[in-house]
Amino acid sequence: MEPAVLEIEPAAAAELFGSQIDAIRAFTNNLADQGEILGLIGPLELPRLWSRHILNCAIVAPLLRPGFVGDVGSGAGLPGLVLAIARPDVNFVLIEPMERRVAWLNDQVASLQLANVSVVRARAEDARLAHPLDQVTARAVSAFSKLIPLTAPLLRTGGELILMKGEGAQREIDAAAKPVRKYRLRDVEVITLGAGVLPEVTRVIRATVD
């Protein structure tokens, strides 16, 4: 069986990253070289690393605003590091409990010279941050109903959840009525991004915390 080959960089990458394209190329190559060995990505991901992972995260960047954004369960840096590269005007706090993943994240922050990123080793519910966050992201961490109590307490009043989800995003919202009320979420909606730009659209649950 031939080894998997890294997907050729899609044309959309240059459009989405602009002047940051060299940094995201370096990160993508680092993830391709080390990701499987470190258990960050599966063995089948290289042929779709750009489209399914890097650009899938990058398309969310316009939803962020200057301030402090937390990424819960950062893992390989998806979406946290990708968004930090795409949005150097935003400060990111990557929250990850596993030591080897924290080491990877710190290595990437140093090698890519990302001045807008800090890494906190903790579970989301145990994280002790210097100040409340303006927005919180997460990708492939848990169902919306379970994510709410992990993420909403990290936000300031008026802060936003920006949670990447699959096709069942609306069903997850429907199943989360109780925690939505308990944690005072409003304007809960599904946003679909990337139509006509990416091979598969990206779905985001966005909500504001009162």
Residue pairs with C-beta under 8 A, 6 or more apart in sequence:
4 43
4 44
4 45
4 46
4 47
5 46
5 47
6 28
6 29
6 32
6 46
6 47
6 49
6 50
7 46
7 47
7 48
7 49
7 50
7 51
8 50
9 25
9 28
9 50
10 50
10 51
10 55
12 55
12 197
12 198
13 21
13 24
13 25
13 50
13 54
13 55
13 58
14 21
15 197
16 55
16 58
16 59
16 61
16 86
16 197
17 23
17 24
17 58
17 85
17 86
20 85
20 86
20 88
23 85
23 112
23 114
24 54
24 58
24 82
24 85
24 86
26 111
26 112
27 54
27 77
27 81
27 82
27 85
27 108
27 112
28 49
28 50
28 54
30 108
30 111
31 40
31 41
31 49
31 76
31 77
32 46
32 49
34 40
34 104
35 41
35 45
35 76
36 42
36 43
36 45
36 46
38 100
38 101
38 104
39 100
40 75
40 76
40 101
40 104
41 49
41 53
41 76
45 52
45 53
51 198
51 199
51 200
52 200
53 78
53 82
54 78
54 82
55 194
55 198
56 164
56 194
56 198
56 200
56 202
57 78
57 79
57 82
57 83
57 139
57 164
57 202
58 82
58 83
58 86
59 193
59 194
59 197
59 198
59 202
60 79
60 83
60 137
60 162
60 164
60 193
60 202
60 204
61 83
61 86
61 87
63 162
63 191
63 193
63 204
63 206
64 83
64 87
64 90
64 135
64 162
65 90
65 134
65 135
66 89
66 90
67 90
67 91
67 133
67 134
67 135
68 91
68 92
68 93
68 131
68 133
68 134
68 135
69 83
69 90
69 91
69 92
69 93
69 133
69 134
69 135
69 136
69 137
69 162
70 92
70 93
70 94
70 95
70 127
70 129
70 133
70 135
70 136
70 137
70 151
70 154
71 79
71 80
71 83
71 92
71 93
71 94
71 95
71 136
71 137
71 138
72 95
72 124
72 136
72 137
72 138
72 141
72 147
72 150
72 151
72 154
73 95
73 96
73 97
73 124
73 138
73 139
73 141
74 80
74 81
74 94
74 95
74 96
74 101
74 105
74 119
75 96
75 98
75 101
76 101
76 104
77 94
77 104
77 105
77 108
78 139
79 137
79 139
79 164
80 92
80 94
80 105
80 117
80 137
81 94
81 105
81 108
81 109
81 112
81 114
81 117
83 90
83 92
83 137
84 90
84 92
84 114
84 116
84 117
85 112
85 114
87 116
88 115
88 116
89 116
90 116
91 116
91 117
91 118
92 116
92 117
92 118
93 117
93 118
93 119
93 120
93 129
93 133
94 105
94 117
94 118
94 119
94 120
95 120
95 122
95 123
95 124
95 127
96 102
96 105
96 119
96 120
96 121
96 122
97 121
97 122
97 123
99 121
102 119
102 121
105 119
106 119
108 114
109 117
109 118
109 119
120 127
120 129
122 128
124 150
124 151
124 154
125 149
125 150
125 153
127 154
129 154
131 156
132 154
132 155
132 156
132 159
133 154
133 155
133 156
133 159
134 155
134 156
134 159
134 160
135 155
135 159
135 160
135 161
135 162
136 151
136 152
136 154
136 155
136 159
136 160
136 161
136 162
136 163
137 162
137 163
137 164
138 147
138 151
138 163
138 164
139 163
139 164
140 164
141 147
141 150
142 150
143 172
143 175
143 176
144 163
144 165
144 169
144 172
144 173
144 175
144 176
144 205
145 172
145 175
145 176
145 178
145 179
147 161
147 163
148 161
148 176
148 179
148 180
148 182
148 183
148 185
149 179
149 182
149 183
151 161
151 163
152 161
152 183
152 184
152 185
152 209
153 183
155 161
155 209
156 209
157 209
157 210
158 208
158 209
158 210
159 208
159 209
160 206
160 207
160 208
160 209
161 185
161 205
161 206
161 207
161 208
161 209
162 204
162 206
163 204
163 205
163 206
164 202
164 203
164 204
165 172
165 190
165 203
165 204
165 205
166 203
167 203
169 190
169 203
169 204
169 205
170 190
172 205
173 180
173 188
173 190
173 205
179 185
180 188
180 207
183 209
184 209
184 210
185 207
185 208
185 209
185 210
186 207
186 208
186 210
187 206
187 207
187 208
188 205
188 206
188 207
189 205
189 206
189 207
190 203
190 204
190 205
190 206
191 203
191 204
191 205
191 206
192 201
192 202
192 203
192 204
193 201
193 202
193 203
193 204
194 200
194 201
194 202
195 201
